[in-house]
């Protein structure tokens, strides 16, 4: 995820002069990427909540490890989003 955002920023900085603002197309692409990131995080969050419900009924260490990994990915996405986008 970080590489894609970095590549978008590089395309903008090398493709246009520094004193001009971002083009509408570049802004639209960045907005679409942000919405896709939000949607992916929402899907992962829903999956984790379902996994947690199953884990409560049938405790399984493999499932608990998977939940922890997905939680860490969601948190990383949240941090990356805050770094790269202004709300």
N, CA, C and O atoms as a CHARMM CRD file, in Angstrom:
* protein
*
  348
    1    1 UNK  N      0.81600  -1.17700   0.00000 PROA 1      0.00000
    2    1 UNK  CA     0.00000   0.00000   0.00000 PROA 1      0.00000
    3    1 UNK  C      0.86500   1.24800   0.00000 PROA 1      0.00000
    4    1 UNK  O      0.56700   2.19400  -0.72900 PROA 1      0.00000
    5    2 UNK  N      1.90300   1.27800   0.77600 PROA 2      0.00000
    6    2 UNK  CA     2.74900   2.45400   0.84800 PROA 2      0.00000
    7    2 UNK  C      3.39300   2.75200  -0.49600 PROA 2      0.00000
    8    2 UNK  O      3.49800   3.91700  -0.88200 PROA 2      0.00000
    9    3 UNK  N      3.82800   1.72000  -1.22100 PROA 3      0.00000
   10    3 UNK  CA     4.50400   1.90700  -2.49500 PROA 3      0.00000
   11    3 UNK  C      3.57100   2.55700  -3.50600 PROA 3      0.00000
   12    3 UNK  O      4.00000   3.41300  -4.27900 PROA 3      0.00000
   13    4 UNK  N      2.30400   2.16400  -3.51300 PROA 4      0.00000
   14    4 UNK  CA     1.35400   2.73100  -4.46000 PROA 4      0.00000
   15    4 UNK  C      1.16800   4.21200  -4.19200 PROA 4      0.00000
   16    4 UNK  O      1.18500   5.01300  -5.12700 PROA 4      0.00000
   17    5 UNK  N      0.99000   4.59200  -2.94100 PROA 5      0.00000
   18    5 UNK  CA     0.82700   6.00000  -2.59800 PROA 5      0.00000
   19    5 UNK  C      2.09600   6.76100  -2.96500 PROA 5      0.00000
   20    5 UNK  O      2.01400   7.87300  -3.48600 PROA 5      0.00000
   21    6 UNK  N      3.26300   6.18600  -2.70400 PROA 6      0.00000
   22    6 UNK  CA     4.53300   6.81800  -3.03300 PROA 6      0.00000
   23    6 UNK  C      4.64400   7.01400  -4.53700 PROA 6      0.00000
   24    6 UNK  O      5.09300   8.07000  -4.98500 PROA 6      0.00000
   25    7 UNK  N      4.24500   6.02100  -5.32900 PROA 7      0.00000
   26    7 UNK  CA     4.30600   6.14300  -6.78400 PROA 7      0.00000
   27    7 UNK  C      3.36500   7.22300  -7.29300 PROA 7      0.00000
   28    7 UNK  O      3.71400   7.94500  -8.22700 PROA 7      0.00000
   29    8 UNK  N      2.18600   7.35400  -6.70500 PROA 8      0.00000
   30    8 UNK  CA     1.25800   8.40300  -7.10600 PROA 8      0.00000
   31    8 UNK  C      1.86600   9.76600  -6.82000 PROA 8      0.00000
   32    8 UNK  O      1.76500  10.67500  -7.64400 PROA 8      0.00000
   33    9 UNK  N      2.49200   9.91900  -5.66600 PROA 9      0.00000
   34    9 UNK  CA     3.12100  11.19800  -5.33300 PROA 9      0.00000
   35    9 UNK  C      4.28100  11.49000  -6.28200 PROA 9      0.00000
   36    9 UNK  O      4.45500  12.63300  -6.70700 PROA 9      0.00000
   37   10 UNK  N      5.07000  10.48000  -6.61800 PROA 10     0.00000
   38   10 UNK  CA     6.18000  10.69100  -7.54400 PROA 10     0.00000
   39   10 UNK  C      5.68900  11.08700  -8.92800 PROA 10     0.00000
   40   10 UNK  O      6.28100  11.96100  -9.56100 PROA 10     0.00000
   41   11 UNK  N      4.62900  10.47000  -9.40600 PROA 11     0.00000
   42   11 UNK  CA     4.08900  10.81600 -10.71600 PROA 11     0.00000
   43   11 UNK  C      3.66300  12.27100 -10.72400 PROA 11     0.00000
   44   11 UNK  O      3.92000  12.99200 -11.68800 PROA 11     0.00000
   45   12 UNK  N      3.01700  12.70300  -9.65900 PROA 12     0.00000
   46   12 UNK  CA     2.59000  14.09000  -9.59800 PROA 12     0.00000
   47   12 UNK  C      3.79200  15.03300  -9.55900 PROA 12     0.00000
   48   12 UNK  O      3.82300  16.01500 -10.30100 PROA 12     0.00000
   49   13 UNK  N      4.76400  14.75700  -8.72300 PROA 13     0.00000
   50   13 UNK  CA     5.87400  15.68600  -8.55200 PROA 13     0.00000
   51   13 UNK  C      6.77100  15.74700  -9.78400 PROA 13     0.00000
   52   13 UNK  O      7.36800  16.79100 -10.04600 PROA 13     0.00000
   53   14 UNK  N      6.88300  14.66400 -10.54500 PROA 14     0.00000
   54   14 UNK  CA     7.72300  14.70200 -11.73600 PROA 14     0.00000
   55   14 UNK  C      6.94100  15.11900 -12.97000 PROA 14     0.00000
   56   14 UNK  O      7.54100  15.59100 -13.93500 PROA 14     0.00000
   57   15 UNK  N      5.62500  14.96200 -12.97100 PROA 15     0.00000
   58   15 UNK  CA     4.82600  15.24900 -14.15300 PROA 15     0.00000
   59   15 UNK  C      4.36500  16.68500 -14.26400 PROA 15     0.00000
   60   15 UNK  O      3.97800  17.11100 -15.35200 PROA 15     0.00000
   61   16 UNK  N      4.38900  17.43400 -13.20700 PROA 16     0.00000
   62   16 UNK  CA     3.92500  18.82700 -13.23600 PROA 16     0.00000
   63   16 UNK  C      4.93900  19.72100 -12.53600 PROA 16     0.00000
   64   16 UNK  O      5.76500  19.25600 -11.75000 PROA 16     0.00000
   65   17 UNK  N      4.86100  20.99500 -12.83200 PROA 17     0.00000
   66   17 UNK  CA     5.77300  21.93600 -12.18300 PROA 17     0.00000
   67   17 UNK  C      5.41500  22.05300 -10.70500 PROA 17     0.00000
   68   17 UNK  O      4.25900  21.87900 -10.32100 PROA 17     0.00000
   69   18 UNK  N      6.40500  22.34500  -9.89200 PROA 18     0.00000
   70   18 UNK  CA     6.20200  22.38600  -8.45000 PROA 18     0.00000
   71   18 UNK  C      5.29400  23.53900  -8.01800 PROA 18     0.00000
   72   18 UNK  O      4.59000  23.40600  -7.01700 PROA 18     0.00000
   73   19 UNK  N      5.28500  24.67300  -8.74200 PROA 19     0.00000
   74   19 UNK  CA     4.50300  25.82200  -8.29200 PROA 19     0.00000
   75   19 UNK  C      3.02300  25.70600  -8.64800 PROA 19     0.00000
   76   19 UNK  O      2.22600  26.52500  -8.19000 PROA 19     0.00000
   77   20 UNK  N      2.63400  24.72200  -9.44600 PROA 20     0.00000
   78   20 UNK  CA     1.23700  24.52900  -9.79900 PROA 20     0.00000
   79   20 UNK  C      0.59800  23.55100  -8.81600 PROA 20     0.00000
   80   20 UNK  O      1.27400  22.68400  -8.26300 PROA 20     0.00000
   81   21 UNK  N     -0.67900  23.69500  -8.61000 PROA 21     0.00000
   82   21 UNK  CA    -1.40400  22.78700  -7.72600 PROA 21     0.00000
   83   21 UNK  C     -1.68800  21.46400  -8.42000 PROA 21     0.00000
   84   21 UNK  O     -1.44900  21.32500  -9.62000 PROA 21     0.00000
   85   22 UNK  N     -2.19000  20.50900  -7.68200 PROA 22     0.00000
   86   22 UNK  CA    -2.49000  19.20300  -8.28300 PROA 22     0.00000
   87   22 UNK  C     -3.63800  19.31300  -9.28200 PROA 22     0.00000
   88   22 UNK  O     -4.56400  20.10100  -9.09000 PROA 22     0.00000
   89   23 UNK  N     -3.57300  18.52700 -10.33800 PROA 23     0.00000
   90   23 UNK  CA    -4.62900  18.53800 -11.33700 PROA 23     0.00000
   91   23 UNK  C     -5.87500  17.86000 -10.78100 PROA 23     0.00000
   92   23 UNK  O     -5.82000  17.15800  -9.77100 PROA 23     0.00000
   93   24 UNK  N     -6.99700  18.08200 -11.45700 PROA 24     0.00000
   94   24 UNK  CA    -8.23600  17.45400 -11.01500 PROA 24     0.00000
   95   24 UNK  C     -8.14500  15.94600 -11.14500 PROA 24     0.00000
   96   24 UNK  O     -8.65200  15.21600 -10.29300 PROA 24     0.00000
   97   25 UNK  N     -7.50300  15.47400 -12.20200 PROA 25     0.00000
   98   25 UNK  CA    -7.37100  14.02800 -12.40900 PROA 25     0.00000
   99   25 UNK  C     -6.56100  13.39700 -11.28600 PROA 25     0.00000
  100   25 UNK  O     -6.93200  12.34400 -10.76700 PROA 25     0.00000
  101   26 UNK  N     -5.46100  14.03200 -10.90900 PROA 26     0.00000
  102   26 UNK  CA    -4.61800  13.49000  -9.83600 PROA 26     0.00000
  103   26 UNK  C     -5.38700  13.47100  -8.52100 PROA 26     0.00000
  104   26 UNK  O     -5.31200  12.49800  -7.77200 PROA 26     0.00000
  105   27 UNK  N     -6.13000  14.54600  -8.23700 PROA 27     0.00000
  106   27 UNK  CA    -6.93000  14.62200  -7.02000 PROA 27     0.00000
  107   27 UNK  C     -8.00400  13.53700  -7.01300 PROA 27     0.00000
  108   27 UNK  O     -8.24600  12.91000  -5.98200 PROA 27     0.00000
  109   28 UNK  N     -8.64900  13.31200  -8.16100 PROA 28     0.00000
  110   28 UNK  CA    -9.68900  12.28600  -8.26500 PROA 28     0.00000
  111   28 UNK  C     -9.09300  10.89300  -8.05400 PROA 28     0.00000
  112   28 UNK  O     -9.69200  10.06100  -7.37300 PROA 28     0.00000
  113   29 UNK  N     -7.92000  10.63800  -8.63400 PROA 29     0.00000
  114   29 UNK  CA    -7.26600   9.33500  -8.45500 PROA 29     0.00000
  115   29 UNK  C     -6.91200   9.09700  -6.98900 PROA 29     0.00000
  116   29 UNK  O     -7.11100   8.00100  -6.46600 PROA 29     0.00000
  117   30 UNK  N     -6.39200  10.11800  -6.33800 PROA 30     0.00000
  118   30 UNK  CA    -6.03100   9.98100  -4.92700 PROA 30     0.00000
  119   30 UNK  C     -7.27200   9.76200  -4.07300 PROA 30     0.00000
  120   30 UNK  O     -7.24300   8.97200  -3.13000 PROA 30     0.00000
  121   31 UNK  N     -8.36100  10.45200  -4.39200 PROA 31     0.00000
  122   31 UNK  CA    -9.61300  10.27300  -3.65800 PROA 31     0.00000
  123   31 UNK  C    -10.14500   8.85800  -3.85000 PROA 31     0.00000
  124   31 UNK  O    -10.59400   8.23200  -2.89000 PROA 31     0.00000
  125   32 UNK  N    -10.09700   8.34500  -5.08400 PROA 32     0.00000
  126   32 UNK  CA   -10.55700   6.98200  -5.35200 PROA 32     0.00000
  127   32 UNK  C     -9.71900   5.96100  -4.59500 PROA 32     0.00000
  128   32 UNK  O    -10.25100   4.98300  -4.07000 PROA 32     0.00000
  129   33 UNK  N     -8.41700   6.18500  -4.53900 PROA 33     0.00000
  130   33 UNK  CA    -7.54500   5.28100  -3.79400 PROA 33     0.00000
  131   33 UNK  C     -7.87600   5.32200  -2.30800 PROA 33     0.00000
  132   33 UNK  O     -7.86500   4.28700  -1.64100 PROA 33     0.00000
  133   34 UNK  N     -8.17000   6.50700  -1.78600 PROA 34     0.00000
  134   34 UNK  CA    -8.53500   6.64000  -0.37300 PROA 34     0.00000
  135   34 UNK  C     -9.83600   5.90400  -0.08100 PROA 34     0.00000
  136   34 UNK  O     -9.94800   5.22000   0.93700 PROA 34     0.00000
  137   35 UNK  N    -10.82200   6.03900  -0.96700 PROA 35     0.00000
  138   35 UNK  CA   -12.09300   5.35000  -0.76200 PROA 35     0.00000
  139   35 UNK  C    -11.92000   3.84000  -0.83100 PROA 35     0.00000
  140   35 UNK  O    -12.57500   3.10600  -0.09100 PROA 35     0.00000
  141   36 UNK  N    -11.05000   3.37300  -1.70900 PROA 36     0.00000
  142   36 UNK  CA   -10.77800   1.94100  -1.80100 PROA 36     0.00000
  143   36 UNK  C    -10.12300   1.44100  -0.51400 PROA 36     0.00000
  144   36 UNK  O    -10.45000   0.35600  -0.03300 PROA 36     0.00000
  145   37 UNK  N     -9.21000   2.21800   0.03700 PROA 37     0.00000
  146   37 UNK  CA    -8.55200   1.85100   1.29300 PROA 37     0.00000
  147   37 UNK  C     -9.56000   1.77600   2.43000 PROA 37     0.00000
  148   37 UNK  O     -9.52000   0.84900   3.24000 PROA 37     0.00000
  149   38 UNK  N    -10.45900   2.74400   2.49200 PROA 38     0.00000
  150   38 UNK  CA   -11.49400   2.75100   3.53100 PROA 38     0.00000
  151   38 UNK  C    -12.38800   1.52000   3.39100 PROA 38     0.00000
  152   38 UNK  O    -12.71600   0.87200   4.38500 PROA 38     0.00000
  153   39 UNK  N    -12.77600   1.20100   2.17100 PROA 39     0.00000
  154   39 UNK  CA   -13.63400   0.04200   1.93500 PROA 39     0.00000
  155   39 UNK  C    -12.93400  -1.24900   2.34300 PROA 39     0.00000
  156   39 UNK  O    -13.54900  -2.11000   2.97200 PROA 39     0.00000
  157   40 UNK  N    -11.65600  -1.39700   1.99500 PROA 40     0.00000
  158   40 UNK  CA   -10.90400  -2.59300   2.37000 PROA 40     0.00000
  159   40 UNK  C    -10.79800  -2.73500   3.88600 PROA 40     0.00000
  160   40 UNK  O    -10.92600  -3.83700   4.41900 PROA 40     0.00000
  161   41 UNK  N    -10.56600  -1.63400   4.57100 PROA 41     0.00000
  162   41 UNK  CA   -10.48300  -1.67600   6.03100 PROA 41     0.00000
  163   41 UNK  C    -11.82900  -2.06700   6.63800 PROA 41     0.00000
  164   41 UNK  O    -11.87600  -2.80200   7.62500 PROA 41     0.00000
  165   42 UNK  N    -12.91400  -1.58200   6.05600 PROA 42     0.00000
  166   42 UNK  CA   -14.24500  -1.92800   6.54900 PROA 42     0.00000
  167   42 UNK  C    -14.50500  -3.42300   6.38300 PROA 42     0.00000
  168   42 UNK  O    -15.03400  -4.06400   7.29100 PROA 42     0.00000
  169   43 UNK  N    -14.14100  -3.97400   5.24300 PROA 43     0.00000
  170   43 UNK  CA   -14.34000  -5.40600   4.99200 PROA 43     0.00000
  171   43 UNK  C    -13.52200  -6.23500   5.97700 PROA 43     0.00000
  172   43 UNK  O    -14.01900  -7.21800   6.52500 PROA 43     0.00000
  173   44 UNK  N    -12.28300  -5.84600   6.19900 PROA 44     0.00000
  174   44 UNK  CA   -11.44700  -6.57400   7.15300 PROA 44     0.00000
  175   44 UNK  C    -12.00400  -6.48300   8.57100 PROA 44     0.00000
  176   44 UNK  O    -11.96800  -7.46100   9.31900 PROA 44     0.00000
  177   45 UNK  N    -12.51300  -5.32600   8.93600 PROA 45     0.00000
  178   45 UNK  CA   -13.09000  -5.15400  10.27000 PROA 45     0.00000
  179   45 UNK  C    -14.30700  -6.05300  10.45800 PROA 45     0.00000
  180   45 UNK  O    -14.47400  -6.66200  11.51400 PROA 45     0.00000
  181   46 UNK  N    -15.15600  -6.13700   9.43600 PROA 46     0.00000
  182   46 UNK  CA   -16.32600  -7.02100   9.51000 PROA 46     0.00000
  183   46 UNK  C    -15.89800  -8.47800   9.63600 PROA 46     0.00000
  184   46 UNK  O    -16.49500  -9.23900  10.39700 PROA 46     0.00000
  185   47 UNK  N    -14.86900  -8.86800   8.89500 PROA 47     0.00000
  186   47 UNK  CA   -14.38000 -10.25100   8.95900 PROA 47     0.00000
  187   47 UNK  C    -13.84300 -10.56700  10.35000 PROA 47     0.00000
  188   47 UNK  O    -14.10400 -11.64500  10.88500 PROA 47     0.00000
  189   48 UNK  N    -13.10200  -9.64500  10.93500 PROA 48     0.00000
  190   48 UNK  CA   -12.55700  -9.86000  12.27600 PROA 48     0.00000
  191   48 UNK  C    -13.66800 -10.01200  13.30200 PROA 48     0.00000
  192   48 UNK  O    -13.57300 -10.85000  14.19800 PROA 48     0.00000
  193   49 UNK  N    -14.71400  -9.21400  13.18100 PROA 49     0.00000
  194   49 UNK  CA   -15.81300  -9.32800  14.15200 PROA 49     0.00000
  195   49 UNK  C    -16.49200 -10.69300  14.04200 PROA 49     0.00000
  196   49 UNK  O    -16.87400 -11.27300  15.05800 PROA 49     0.00000
  197   50 UNK  N    -16.64500 -11.20900  12.82800 PROA 50     0.00000
  198   50 UNK  CA   -17.22600 -12.54700  12.66400 PROA 50     0.00000
  199   50 UNK  C    -16.29000 -13.61300  13.21400 PROA 50     0.00000
  200   50 UNK  O    -16.73600 -14.56500  13.85500 PROA 50     0.00000
  201   51 UNK  N    -14.99100 -13.45600  12.96500 PROA 51     0.00000
  202   51 UNK  CA   -14.01500 -14.40800  13.50500 PROA 51     0.00000
  203   51 UNK  C    -14.04600 -14.42200  15.02700 PROA 51     0.00000
  204   51 UNK  O    -13.95200 -15.48300  15.64400 PROA 51     0.00000
  205   52 UNK  N    -14.17700 -13.24400  15.63300 PROA 52     0.00000
  206   52 UNK  CA   -14.20900 -13.15900  17.09300 PROA 52     0.00000
  207   52 UNK  C    -15.43600 -13.86500  17.65400 PROA 52     0.00000
  208   52 UNK  O    -15.36000 -14.51400  18.69800 PROA 52     0.00000
  209   53 UNK  N    -16.57500 -13.74000  16.95800 PROA 53     0.00000
  210   53 UNK  CA   -17.79100 -14.43900  17.40200 PROA 53     0.00000
  211   53 UNK  C    -17.58500 -15.94900  17.36000 PROA 53     0.00000
  212   53 UNK  O    -17.99500 -16.66000  18.27700 PROA 53     0.00000
  213   54 UNK  N    -16.95500 -16.43300  16.30400 PROA 54     0.00000
  214   54 UNK  CA   -16.69200 -17.87100  16.18200 PROA 54     0.00000
  215   54 UNK  C    -15.68000 -18.30400  17.23400 PROA 54     0.00000
  216   54 UNK  O    -15.82300 -19.37300  17.82800 PROA 54     0.00000
  217   55 UNK  N    -14.65200 -17.47800  17.47100 PROA 55     0.00000
  218   55 UNK  CA   -13.60600 -17.82900  18.43900 PROA 55     0.00000
  219   55 UNK  C    -14.16300 -17.90700  19.86500 PROA 55     0.00000
  220   55 UNK  O    -13.66800 -18.68800  20.67800 PROA 55     0.00000
  221   56 UNK  N    -15.17800 -17.11100  20.17000 PROA 56     0.00000
  222   56 UNK  CA   -15.78400 -17.17800  21.49800 PROA 56     0.00000
  223   56 UNK  C    -16.47100 -18.52000  21.72700 PROA 56     0.00000
  224   56 UNK  O    -16.41600 -19.07300  22.82500 PROA 56     0.00000
  225   57 UNK  N    -17.11700 -19.04000  20.69000 PROA 57     0.00000
  226   57 UNK  CA   -17.82500 -20.31900  20.81100 PROA 57     0.00000
  227   57 UNK  C    -16.87100 -21.50800  20.76200 PROA 57     0.00000
  228   57 UNK  O    -17.03200 -22.47300  21.50800 PROA 57     0.00000
  229   58 UNK  N    -15.88400 -21.43300  19.88600 PROA 58     0.00000
  230   58 UNK  CA   -14.90500 -22.51500  19.71300 PROA 58     0.00000
  231   58 UNK  C    -13.49100 -21.94300  19.77700 PROA 58     0.00000
  232   58 UNK  O    -12.93100 -21.58100  18.74300 PROA 58     0.00000
  233   59 UNK  N    -12.91500 -21.85700  20.95200 PROA 59     0.00000
  234   59 UNK  CA   -11.56400 -21.28700  21.06800 PROA 59     0.00000
  235   59 UNK  C    -10.55600 -22.11100  20.25300 PROA 59     0.00000
  236   59 UNK  O    -10.48500 -23.33400  20.36900 PROA 59     0.00000
  237   60 UNK  N     -9.79900 -21.41300  19.44400 PROA 60     0.00000
  238   60 UNK  CA    -8.79700 -22.05400  18.59000 PROA 60     0.00000
  239   60 UNK  C     -7.61800 -21.09100  18.47800 PROA 60     0.00000
  240   60 UNK  O     -7.79600 -19.92700  18.12000 PROA 60     0.00000
  241   61 UNK  N     -6.42200 -21.57200  18.78200 PROA 61     0.00000
  242   61 UNK  CA    -5.25300 -20.69000  18.75800 PROA 61     0.00000
  243   61 UNK  C     -4.94200 -20.20300  17.34700 PROA 61     0.00000
  244   61 UNK  O     -4.49100 -19.07100  17.17300 PROA 61     0.00000
  245   62 UNK  N     -5.17300 -21.03600  16.34500 PROA 62     0.00000
  246   62 UNK  CA    -4.89900 -20.60500  14.96800 PROA 62     0.00000
  247   62 UNK  C     -5.82400 -19.46300  14.56600 PROA 62     0.00000
  248   62 UNK  O     -5.40200 -18.51900  13.90000 PROA 62     0.00000
  249   63 UNK  N     -7.08000 -19.55400  14.97100 PROA 63     0.00000
  250   63 UNK  CA    -8.03700 -18.49100  14.66400 PROA 63     0.00000
  251   63 UNK  C     -7.69200 -17.21600  15.41800 PROA 63     0.00000
  252   63 UNK  O     -7.79800 -16.12000  14.86900 PROA 63     0.00000
  253   64 UNK  N     -7.28300 -17.35400  16.66700 PROA 64     0.00000
  254   64 UNK  CA    -6.89300 -16.18100  17.44700 PROA 64     0.00000
  255   64 UNK  C     -5.65300 -15.50300  16.86000 PROA 64     0.00000
  256   64 UNK  O     -5.56000 -14.27600  16.86500 PROA 64     0.00000
  257   65 UNK  N     -4.71200 -16.28200  16.36200 PROA 65     0.00000
  258   65 UNK  CA    -3.52400 -15.71300  15.71700 PROA 65     0.00000
  259   65 UNK  C     -3.91000 -14.98200  14.43900 PROA 65     0.00000
  260   65 UNK  O     -3.37200 -13.91600  14.14300 PROA 65     0.00000
  261   66 UNK  N     -4.84300 -15.55400  13.68100 PROA 66     0.00000
  262   66 UNK  CA    -5.30900 -14.90000  12.45600 PROA 66     0.00000
  263   66 UNK  C     -5.99000 -13.57500  12.77200 PROA 66     0.00000
  264   66 UNK  O     -5.80300 -12.58700  12.06200 PROA 66     0.00000
  265   67 UNK  N     -6.77800 -13.56200  13.83900 PROA 67     0.00000
  266   67 UNK  CA    -7.44900 -12.33300  14.25500 PROA 67     0.00000
  267   67 UNK  C     -6.41800 -11.26100  14.61500 PROA 67     0.00000
  268   67 UNK  O     -6.57100 -10.10300  14.22600 PROA 67     0.00000
  269   68 UNK  N     -5.38700 -11.63000  15.34300 PROA 68     0.00000
  270   68 UNK  CA    -4.33800 -10.67400  15.71700 PROA 68     0.00000
  271   68 UNK  C     -3.62700 -10.11500  14.48600 PROA 68     0.00000
  272   68 UNK  O     -3.33500  -8.92100  14.42100 PROA 68     0.00000
  273   69 UNK  N     -3.35000 -10.97900  13.51600 PROA 69     0.00000
  274   69 UNK  CA    -2.67600 -10.52900  12.29500 PROA 69     0.00000
  275   69 UNK  C     -3.54800  -9.55600  11.51100 PROA 69     0.00000
  276   69 UNK  O     -3.06700  -8.52900  11.03200 PROA 69     0.00000
  277   70 UNK  N     -4.82700  -9.88200  11.38300 PROA 70     0.00000
  278   70 UNK  CA    -5.73600  -8.99400  10.64800 PROA 70     0.00000
  279   70 UNK  C     -5.89800  -7.67200  11.38500 PROA 70     0.00000
  280   70 UNK  O     -5.94800  -6.61500  10.75700 PROA 70     0.00000
  281   71 UNK  N     -5.98100  -7.72100  12.70900 PROA 71     0.00000
  282   71 UNK  CA    -6.05700  -6.48700  13.49600 PROA 71     0.00000
  283   71 UNK  C     -4.83000  -5.60700  13.26500 PROA 71     0.00000
  284   71 UNK  O     -4.95000  -4.38700  13.15900 PROA 71     0.00000
  285   72 UNK  N     -3.65600  -6.22300  13.18800 PROA 72     0.00000
  286   72 UNK  CA    -2.43900  -5.43200  12.95500 PROA 72     0.00000
  287   72 UNK  C     -2.43400  -4.82300  11.55900 PROA 72     0.00000
  288   72 UNK  O     -1.95100  -3.70500  11.37800 PROA 72     0.00000
  289   73 UNK  N     -2.96100  -5.53700  10.57300 PROA 73     0.00000
  290   73 UNK  CA    -3.05000  -4.98900   9.21400 PROA 73     0.00000
  291   73 UNK  C     -4.01300  -3.80700   9.18600 PROA 73     0.00000
  292   73 UNK  O     -3.72900  -2.79100   8.55200 PROA 73     0.00000
  293   74 UNK  N     -5.14200  -3.93300   9.86300 PROA 74     0.00000
  294   74 UNK  CA    -6.11700  -2.84600   9.91700 PROA 74     0.00000
  295   74 UNK  C     -5.49600  -1.61400  10.56900 PROA 74     0.00000
  296   74 UNK  O     -5.68600  -0.49300  10.09700 PROA 74     0.00000
  297   75 UNK  N     -4.76000  -1.82600  11.64700 PROA 75     0.00000
  298   75 UNK  CA    -4.12500  -0.69400  12.33100 PROA 75     0.00000
  299   75 UNK  C     -3.07400  -0.03300  11.43700 PROA 75     0.00000
  300   75 UNK  O     -2.95500   1.19200  11.42300 PROA 75     0.00000
  301   76 UNK  N     -2.32100  -0.83100  10.69800 PROA 76     0.00000
  302   76 UNK  CA    -1.32700  -0.27900   9.77500 PROA 76     0.00000
  303   76 UNK  C     -2.00800   0.52400   8.66700 PROA 76     0.00000
  304   76 UNK  O     -1.51500   1.58000   8.27300 PROA 76     0.00000
  305   77 UNK  N     -3.13300   0.03000   8.16500 PROA 77     0.00000
  306   77 UNK  CA    -3.88300   0.76400   7.14600 PROA 77     0.00000
  307   77 UNK  C     -4.38400   2.09200   7.70800 PROA 77     0.00000
  308   77 UNK  O     -4.36400   3.11000   7.01600 PROA 77     0.00000
  309   78 UNK  N     -4.82900   2.08200   8.94900 PROA 78     0.00000
  310   78 UNK  CA    -5.32800   3.29400   9.59700 PROA 78     0.00000
  311   78 UNK  C     -4.20300   4.33500   9.72900 PROA 78     0.00000
  312   78 UNK  O     -4.40600   5.51700   9.45200 PROA 78     0.00000
  313   79 UNK  N     -3.03000   3.88400  10.15100 PROA 79     0.00000
  314   79 UNK  CA    -1.89000   4.78900  10.31200 PROA 79     0.00000
  315   79 UNK  C     -1.45000   5.34400   8.96200 PROA 79     0.00000
  316   79 UNK  O     -1.19400   6.54200   8.83800 PROA 79     0.00000
  317   80 UNK  N     -1.35900   4.48100   7.94800 PROA 80     0.00000
  318   80 UNK  CA    -0.97700   4.92500   6.60500 PROA 80     0.00000
  319   80 UNK  C     -1.97300   5.92900   6.05900 PROA 80     0.00000
  320   80 UNK  O     -1.58700   6.91200   5.42700 PROA 80     0.00000
  321   81 UNK  N     -3.24500   5.68900   6.29800 PROA 81     0.00000
  322   81 UNK  CA    -4.28200   6.59700   5.80900 PROA 81     0.00000
  323   81 UNK  C     -4.12600   7.96700   6.44700 PROA 81     0.00000
  324   81 UNK  O     -4.20200   8.98400   5.75800 PROA 81     0.00000
  325   82 UNK  N     -3.90900   8.00400   7.74700 PROA 82     0.00000
  326   82 UNK  CA    -3.75400   9.28300   8.44100 PROA 82     0.00000
  327   82 UNK  C     -2.51600  10.04300   7.96000 PROA 82     0.00000
  328   82 UNK  O     -2.51200  11.27300   7.92900 PROA 82     0.00000
  329   83 UNK  N     -1.45600   9.30100   7.58200 PROA 83     0.00000
  330   83 UNK  CA    -0.24600   9.95600   7.09500 PROA 83     0.00000
  331   83 UNK  C     -0.45000  10.57000   5.71400 PROA 83     0.00000
  332   83 UNK  O      0.09000  11.63700   5.42200 PROA 83     0.00000
  333   84 UNK  N     -1.22900   9.89900   4.86400 PROA 84     0.00000
  334   84 UNK  CA    -1.29700  10.27600   3.46000 PROA 84     0.00000
  335   84 UNK  C     -2.51500  11.10100   3.05500 PROA 84     0.00000
  336   84 UNK  O     -2.53500  11.67700   1.96700 PROA 84     0.00000
  337   85 UNK  N     -3.51400  11.16400   3.90200 PROA 85     0.00000
  338   85 UNK  CA    -4.74200  11.87000   3.52200 PROA 85     0.00000
  339   85 UNK  C     -5.18300  12.82100   4.60400 PROA 85     0.00000
  340   85 UNK  O     -5.01100  12.55900   5.79400 PROA 85     0.00000
  341   86 UNK  N     -5.75800  13.93800   4.17200 PROA 86     0.00000
  342   86 UNK  CA    -6.30000  14.92400   5.09300 PROA 86     0.00000
  343   86 UNK  C     -7.81400  14.80900   5.03500 PROA 86     0.00000
  344   86 UNK  O     -8.40300  14.84500   3.95500 PROA 86     0.00000
  345   87 UNK  N     -8.43500  14.67200   6.18400 PROA 87     0.00000
  346   87 UNK  CA    -9.89100  14.53800   6.21500 PROA 87     0.00000
  347   87 UNK  C    -10.55300  15.89100   6.18200 PROA 87     0.00000
  348   87 UNK  O    -11.78000  15.97800   6.20100 PROA 87     0.00000
